[in-house]
Amino acid sequence: MEELLRQLRAAAEPTRLRIIALCGHAELSVGDFVEILGQSQPRVSRHLKLLVDAGLLIRNKEGSRAFYRLLESDKNAQLSQVLNDLMDESDPVLVLDLSRLGIIRSERARFADNYFDEFAGEQSRLSQISADEELISQLLLQHVQQQNIGELLDVGTGNGRMLLLLGSKIEKAIGIDNSREMLAIARTNLEQADLKNCQVRIGDMYRLPFAENRFGLITINSLLRYAEKPKDVLTEATRVLKPGGILFIVDFSDHGLTELRDEYGHRWLGFSKDEMLDMLDGDTITIESTNFFKGEVLTVCVWKGQKVENG
């Protein structure tokens, strides 16, 4: 009872209720709250700390910034959601808050469009000479729809494409990337798709910020070709994959287009079947299937691995 009373006392304040209502719509930073609420940063930070300490919000650090969102999965998450559902969004104060939130979302979208334009050339070029992405998407969706996944981790999430594709089919998803700019794009895309069960975090693919044996599905899409040590990326992904969990690796099959290294920074010119088998620890994870999708010049390969039950 004391724990519940502590949480209710933390929420029973006008500004903190407004914060809970805003977090029901988006993942926001301290700066966002300052702009929306019209209060000083120290005051906003104090309100946020009380809500986090009470277990009503979760805080994710992203460099010098932190983002706040409602809890998703424990008993406190139910209270957070109940409080959020009870908010009357026709209340004049909340109407103004949500209007200001809309402005922030629009600014995020403009930033995302401008930043992503820098990479449009590579995406356009590769799509012309590579396999049809829709075929690859259908394969991944087919697996997810046939399994009870639970929690997904997308390593190197970029603009959040995998989360947008699979997010509505699973309970919870997290995307990891080391680029704050790309995370801003992904966050905007997820908000526009209303995928509240998905979130993105800053993170290092060589040191994932998760305990071992956590995720039922891990996707590594179009990432390994940029990695200095792809084997280490796979070892770390396998560590946080549940026994029996599935690892999907999507990347180019081996090719000889050296200009992709010079123009786009590809460290690896695709991967052969033998190279992939060598990078994966056969005692820990087994390759269940390998699917090839041929394009005009490049072939995309989807490797599906499963972590052994005693791995």
Backbone torsions as a table, in degrees:
resi	resn	phi	psi	omega
1	MET	NA	-39.4	-179.2
2	GLU	-61.2	-39.2	179.4
3	GLU	-63.7	-43.5	178.8
4	LEU	-64.1	-42.6	178.4
5	LEU	-62.2	-38.6	178.5
6	ARG	-62.9	-41.0	179.4
7	GLN	-68.1	-41.2	180.0
8	LEU	-66.6	-38.0	177.5
9	ARG	-64.9	-37.2	179.3
10	ALA	-64.8	-36.4	-177.5
11	ALA	-83.0	-21.7	-171.2
12	ALA	-80.6	63.7	178.5
13	GLU	-155.1	136.5	-171.4
14	PRO	-54.3	-47.6	-177.9
15	THR	-65.1	-39.3	-178.1
16	ARG	-70.3	-32.0	173.4
17	LEU	-66.3	-38.2	176.9
18	ARG	-63.2	-39.6	178.8
19	ILE	-63.4	-44.2	178.7
20	ILE	-60.6	-41.8	179.3
21	ALA	-63.2	-41.6	179.7
22	LEU	-66.5	-39.8	179.2
23	CYS	-68.2	-18.8	173.7
24	GLY	-71.2	-13.6	-178.6
25	HIS	-109.9	-25.9	-174.0
26	ALA	-162.8	160.9	171.6
27	GLU	-90.2	123.9	-168.8
28	LEU	-130.5	153.0	177.8
29	SER	-95.4	170.8	176.4
30	VAL	-57.5	-44.2	179.7
31	GLY	-59.9	-37.9	177.2
32	ASP	-62.5	-44.7	-179.7
33	PHE	-64.4	-39.6	178.6
34	VAL	-59.1	-44.4	-178.5
35	GLU	-66.9	-40.0	-176.5
36	ILE	-76.2	-45.5	-173.5
37	LEU	-81.9	-20.2	-179.1
38	GLY	70.1	31.5	180.0
39	GLN	-120.4	165.4	-178.5
40	SER	-70.0	157.2	179.8
41	GLN	-62.4	-44.9	178.9
42	PRO	-58.8	-39.5	-179.1
43	ARG	-68.2	-43.6	178.6
44	VAL	-63.2	-42.9	-179.2
45	SER	-61.5	-37.2	178.9
46	ARG	-65.4	-43.9	177.6
47	HIS	-60.3	-43.8	-178.7
48	LEU	-64.9	-41.0	179.1
49	LYS	-61.6	-42.3	178.7
50	LEU	-61.7	-40.4	-179.6
51	LEU	-70.7	-37.9	177.4
52	VAL	-67.8	-45.7	-179.8
53	ASP	-62.0	-31.1	178.4
54	ALA	-80.6	-6.3	178.7
55	GLY	81.0	22.5	-180.0
56	LEU	-98.0	-24.3	175.8
57	LEU	-126.4	160.4	173.3
58	ILE	-118.1	142.2	-177.4
59	ARG	-113.8	126.7	176.6
60	ASN	-116.9	120.3	-179.0
61	LYS	-77.9	137.9	178.6
62	GLU	-138.7	85.5	-174.8
63	GLY	66.3	-127.6	178.8
64	SER	-82.2	-5.0	-179.0
65	ARG	-109.3	164.8	173.8
66	ALA	-137.1	143.5	178.1
67	PHE	-115.3	144.6	-175.6
68	TYR	-120.2	142.8	179.4
69	ARG	-151.6	164.7	175.1
70	LEU	-67.7	149.1	173.2
71	LEU	-63.4	154.7	-176.9
72	GLU	-112.1	-30.6	-161.0
73	SER	-129.8	-11.0	-178.4
74	ASP	-106.1	-173.9	-175.1
75	LYS	-62.2	-32.7	178.4
76	ASN	-67.3	-27.0	178.9
77	ALA	-61.9	-34.6	179.2
78	GLN	-64.0	-42.2	179.1
79	LEU	-65.6	-42.9	177.8
80	SER	-57.5	-44.4	-177.5
81	GLN	-69.5	-37.8	177.6
82	VAL	-61.9	-46.3	178.9
83	LEU	-61.2	-40.9	178.8
84	ASN	-65.2	-41.7	-179.2
85	ASP	-66.3	-27.3	-178.4
86	LEU	-78.7	-11.2	-178.3
87	MET	-66.3	135.5	175.9
88	ASP	-92.0	102.7	-174.9
89	GLU	-74.0	-2.1	172.4
90	SER	-88.3	-6.1	176.1
91	ASP	-60.0	133.1	-176.2
92	PRO	-55.2	-36.8	179.7
93	VAL	-65.8	-46.1	-179.7
94	LEU	-69.1	-33.2	176.5
95	VAL	-59.4	-43.9	178.9
96	LEU	-67.8	-42.1	178.3
97	ASP	-58.6	-46.0	-177.1
98	LEU	-70.4	-29.9	174.6
99	SER	-64.9	-43.8	178.1
100	ARG	-66.9	-36.1	175.4
101	LEU	-61.3	-39.9	178.2
102	GLY	-60.0	-37.8	177.7
103	ILE	-64.5	-44.1	179.3
104	ILE	-62.0	-42.5	178.4
105	ARG	-62.2	-39.7	178.7
106	SER	-63.9	-40.3	177.8
107	GLU	-64.9	-40.2	176.9
108	ARG	-60.8	-44.4	-178.0
109	ALA	-63.1	-40.3	178.8
110	ARG	-65.3	-42.4	177.4
111	PHE	-60.7	-45.0	-178.6
112	ALA	-60.6	-44.2	179.8
113	ASP	-62.6	-44.3	-178.0
114	ASN	-66.9	-41.5	-178.2
115	TYR	-69.7	-41.8	-175.7
116	PHE	-69.2	-23.2	177.8
117	ASP	-57.8	-28.8	-179.7
118	GLU	-64.1	-25.7	-176.7
119	PHE	-104.9	0.7	-175.5
120	ALA	-62.5	-34.4	-178.9
121	GLY	-61.6	-46.4	179.1
122	GLU	-64.4	-44.8	-179.2
123	GLN	-61.5	-42.0	-179.2
124	SER	-66.1	-44.4	-178.9
125	ARG	-63.3	-48.1	-177.2
126	LEU	-66.3	-36.5	-179.7
127	SER	-65.5	-28.3	-179.3
128	GLN	-73.9	-31.6	-174.7
129	ILE	-109.7	-0.1	-176.7
130	SER	-108.2	-175.1	-177.3
131	ALA	-76.3	161.8	178.2
132	ASP	-68.3	118.0	-178.0
133	GLU	-61.6	-28.7	-178.2
134	GLU	-61.9	-36.2	178.8
135	LEU	-65.7	-40.1	178.4
136	ILE	-67.0	-41.8	178.5
137	SER	-60.5	-41.6	-179.6
138	GLN	-62.3	-38.7	178.5
139	LEU	-63.8	-45.6	-179.5
140	LEU	-66.2	-42.7	179.4
141	LEU	-63.2	-38.8	179.7
142	GLN	-60.1	-41.7	179.1
143	HIS	-65.7	-47.8	-176.3
144	VAL	-62.0	-38.6	-178.4
145	GLN	-70.8	-19.8	-178.9
146	GLN	-93.8	-7.8	-174.0
147	GLN	-124.6	156.5	171.1
148	ASN	-94.5	92.0	-168.4
149	ILE	-74.1	-46.4	-173.0
150	GLY	84.9	-97.7	-173.5
151	GLU	-120.2	134.7	-178.9
152	LEU	-109.9	141.2	169.6
153	LEU	-120.6	126.2	175.8
154	ASP	-108.9	112.1	-176.9
155	VAL	-89.7	126.6	-175.1
156	GLY	71.6	53.1	-168.8
157	THR	-67.8	-22.4	177.8
158	GLY	59.2	-123.3	179.7
159	ASN	-83.7	7.7	176.6
160	GLY	83.5	21.9	-175.0
161	ARG	-58.1	-44.8	-178.9
162	MET	-65.6	-36.8	178.8
163	LEU	-66.9	-39.9	178.4
164	LEU	-65.6	-36.2	-178.8
165	LEU	-71.9	-44.5	-169.7
166	LEU	-106.9	-12.8	-171.1
167	GLY	-57.3	-37.4	-177.4
168	SER	-76.7	-7.5	-176.5
169	LYS	-102.0	-3.3	-175.2
170	ILE	-130.8	170.0	-176.9
171	GLU	-73.2	-43.9	-173.1
172	LYS	-155.9	145.8	179.9
173	ALA	-143.9	145.5	177.2
174	ILE	-130.1	132.5	174.0
175	GLY	-108.9	135.3	-179.4
176	ILE	-115.7	134.8	174.7
177	ASP	-152.9	155.7	179.7
178	ASN	-98.0	5.3	179.9
179	SER	-108.5	115.9	178.3
180	ARG	-65.0	-32.6	178.9
181	GLU	-65.5	-43.1	178.5
182	MET	-69.0	-34.5	176.4
183	LEU	-63.9	-35.8	176.7
184	ALA	-63.2	-39.1	176.9
185	ILE	-65.0	-48.4	-178.9
186	ALA	-60.9	-42.7	-179.4
187	ARG	-61.5	-42.2	177.7
188	THR	-63.2	-43.9	179.9
189	ASN	-62.2	-40.5	180.0
190	LEU	-68.1	-39.1	177.6
191	GLU	-64.0	-41.8	179.9
192	GLN	-66.3	-30.6	178.0
193	ALA	-86.9	-3.3	179.3
194	ASP	58.3	39.3	178.3
195	LEU	-94.7	80.6	-176.5
196	LYS	-72.5	-16.5	178.0
197	ASN	-83.2	-0.2	-179.8
198	CYS	-113.1	144.6	176.1
199	GLN	-144.8	162.0	177.1
200	VAL	-125.4	150.1	-178.8
201	ARG	-140.7	150.9	170.2
202	ILE	-70.4	140.7	-178.8
203	GLY	-172.6	160.5	-179.1
204	ASP	-103.3	124.2	-177.8
205	MET	-65.9	-18.2	177.7
206	TYR	-88.6	-15.0	179.4
207	ARG	-141.4	78.3	-177.4
208	LEU	-68.6	135.7	-174.8
209	PRO	-82.8	50.6	-177.7
210	PHE	-139.5	154.8	176.0
211	ALA	-73.0	159.7	179.9
212	GLU	-68.7	156.4	174.4
213	ASN	60.0	41.8	-176.6
214	ARG	-99.8	-43.1	-166.5
215	PHE	-99.0	141.9	177.2
216	GLY	-83.4	-22.4	179.6
217	LEU	-146.3	134.3	173.9
218	ILE	-126.8	132.3	176.1
219	THR	-115.1	137.5	175.2
220	ILE	-128.9	95.5	-170.2
221	ASN	-108.3	118.3	174.6
222	SER	54.3	39.8	-177.5
223	LEU	-115.8	-42.9	-170.5
224	LEU	-59.8	-29.6	-178.5
225	ARG	-66.4	-17.2	177.2
226	TYR	-96.3	-11.2	-171.3
227	ALA	-80.3	136.0	176.0
228	GLU	-67.8	-37.0	-179.1
229	LYS	-130.2	78.2	-176.2
230	PRO	-61.0	-31.3	179.0
231	LYS	-63.3	-39.5	178.8
232	ASP	-66.4	-35.3	176.4
233	VAL	-61.5	-44.6	-178.9
234	LEU	-68.3	-37.8	178.1
235	THR	-62.4	-42.5	-179.7
236	GLU	-69.2	-38.6	177.3
237	ALA	-64.0	-41.1	179.1
238	THR	-63.4	-34.9	179.8
239	ARG	-58.8	-41.7	-175.2
240	VAL	-92.5	2.3	177.7
241	LEU	-86.1	136.1	178.1
242	LYS	-65.6	148.3	168.3
243	PRO	-56.1	130.3	-175.0
244	GLY	87.5	-9.8	-179.9
245	GLY	-73.3	163.2	-174.4
246	ILE	-109.5	137.8	174.1
247	LEU	-116.0	120.4	174.8
248	PHE	-106.1	124.9	176.1
249	ILE	-116.1	122.1	179.6
250	VAL	-117.9	119.6	178.7
251	ASP	-164.4	176.9	-179.6
252	PHE	-73.0	142.9	165.7
253	SER	-71.3	161.8	-174.5
254	ASP	-58.9	138.8	-177.2
255	HIS	-147.6	177.1	-176.5
256	GLY	-118.2	22.9	-177.8
257	LEU	-83.4	82.9	-177.3
258	THR	-64.7	-21.4	179.9
259	GLU	-64.9	-23.2	177.5
260	LEU	-68.6	-29.2	176.0
261	ARG	-70.2	-42.2	-176.8
262	ASP	-74.6	-41.2	-173.6
263	GLU	-84.3	-36.4	-170.5
264	TYR	-122.4	2.7	175.4
265	GLY	77.8	22.5	175.9
266	HIS	-70.2	120.2	179.0
267	ARG	-79.2	-25.2	-176.8
268	TRP	-126.3	135.2	178.4
269	LEU	-90.0	63.3	-178.9
270	GLY	75.9	-178.1	-177.2
271	PHE	-138.1	134.5	174.8
272	SER	-82.5	167.8	178.5
273	LYS	-60.4	-41.8	-179.5
274	ASP	-66.6	-38.3	178.2
275	GLU	-63.2	-41.8	179.8
276	MET	-65.8	-41.8	178.3
277	LEU	-62.5	-36.3	179.9
278	ASP	-69.1	-33.7	-178.2
279	MET	-77.7	-26.0	-179.8
280	LEU	-92.9	135.9	178.4
281	ASP	-75.5	108.4	-176.4
282	GLY	-63.5	-20.6	177.8
283	ASP	-79.8	-16.3	-176.5
284	THR	-109.2	-34.9	-176.6
285	ILE	-140.5	137.9	-179.3
286	THR	-114.0	142.5	176.8
287	ILE	-81.8	115.0	-179.9
288	GLU	-84.0	-36.4	-179.2
289	SER	-157.2	155.7	175.2
290	THR	-134.4	118.3	-178.2
291	ASN	-114.5	132.7	-179.5
292	PHE	-110.2	134.0	178.2
293	PHE	-122.9	107.7	-174.2
294	LYS	-85.5	133.0	174.2
295	GLY	-108.1	-168.8	-178.8
296	GLU	-60.8	-40.1	-179.4
297	VAL	-126.9	-45.2	-175.5
298	LEU	-100.3	145.1	175.2
299	THR	-108.9	127.7	175.7
300	VAL	-93.5	135.3	179.1
301	CYS	-115.8	139.3	174.6
302	VAL	-116.6	110.6	177.0
303	TRP	-95.8	128.5	177.7
304	LYS	-113.0	115.5	179.4
305	GLY	-115.9	154.0	177.3
306	GLN	-127.5	132.4	178.5
307	LYS	-74.6	130.5	-177.3
308	VAL	-65.7	149.8	-173.6
309	GLU	-62.0	-29.7	178.7
310	ASN	-105.2	21.6	-178.1
311	GLY	-79.4	NA	NA
